[in-house]
Amino acid sequence: MSYDLFFRARIPEQQPTREQIADYFRTRENYSVSDEQALYENESTDVYFVFLFDEVEFEAEDDREFMAEGLLPVIFNLNYFRPHVFALEAEIEISAFLRHFDLLVSDYQHHGMGDGEFSSEGFLRGYSFANEASYEIIGNEPGDGSPLLLLETEKLESIWRWNYECNQFNEQLGPQIFVPHIKFFYVDSRVMSAVIWPDGMNVAIPVVDIIVLHRDRLHSHHSSSHKEKTAFVKFENVLPFLAKYPKRQRSLPYYHLEYDEVPPDLCEFIASAETTIARTRSLVSIDSILNREVFEGRRI
């Protein structure tokens, strides 16, 4: 099940060729371009979707009357049964593509935009309607028997936005500050957010559920070197040390730690910290996490 969006030139005589379209995607970050497609995969957010290079074929004569003539040989495709942030990131790329070639859209899915101008609101509305329907179809658990992963919409979006802006934010702060990407773990029957913090280095550390303390230098040069190199620690256990530093706000609140040397008390804590969450945990990707409010409010 997927959302498909078609395109056509506003001025037919200025319709871009397949080669021009492929060349455009080669200039954009996060795309892998082949003869068949431009695959978008953002390693920062784990969001993906594809623009397929293919002529639009009509299965029946009625389809020609229903859909616009002169469609470009490219089809945007985004899977359903995803968190809503997939559509938020896709909208950014679709909008850029449309602006570059001055295009219109053909979108005849339920609650779609129809044939004409693209609108961010219309795209998000159309995708959300069908995506939420896919939540109903799937039921209480994925078919493979794996646990259902749910997270609140506001939290999902805040984490997605932090990751989407992470590299740019790191460039703003400079190479002396580490800005971690947020990952997800499935622990104790729930999804928890986590960041890694290596050796107490200068960091802009967002408020998450788990801080993964990785000890390389501290592990090797401290009296507590018998500890495991990595400790999974609840955020509240680290908070007393973070609270001494400025707390600022982006999509998530974060603490800005900057010093010439790791303070002795922090150094001691990191070197001696024990894992404080369940050892039965698994790293999960955002594409397997559903919006809790949507799933729990679905019609069955």
Buried (B, 14 or more C-beta within 10 A) or exposed (E): EBBBBBBBBEEEEEBBEBEEBBEBBEEBEBBEBEEEBBBBEBEBBBBBBBBBBEEBEEEEEEEEEEBBEEBBBBBBBBBBBBBBBBBBBBBEBBBEBBEBBEBBBBBBBEEBBEBBEBBEEBBBBBBBBBBBBBBEEBEEEBEEEEBBBBBEBEBBBBBBBBBBBBBEBBEEBEEEBBBBBBBBBBBEEEBBBBBBBBBBBBBBBBBBBBBBBBBEBBBEEBEEEEBEEBBBBBBEBBEEBBEEBEEEEBBBEBBBBBEEEBBEEBBBBBBBBEBBBEEEBEEBEBBBBBBBEBBEEBEE
